[in-house]
Amino acid sequence: MGGRALVTLVRRAMVALFAGVSVAAAIRVRGSGGVPPQKGGWRELKGTELE
């Protein structure tokens, strides 16, 4: 394996690593919804609330 081929291999590996880290970071940021509410929820509507 020549020097130029080694440089190409390392460059491709770095690009693949960067792409993987970028996708993982994007999924982590978009997927963080926080903690769901611990109380509250559905209640029956009455009177003028139905409008």
Secondary structure, DSSP 4 states (H G I P E B T S, - for coil): --HHHHHHHHHHHHHHHHHHHHHHHHHHHHH---PPPSS-------GGGG-
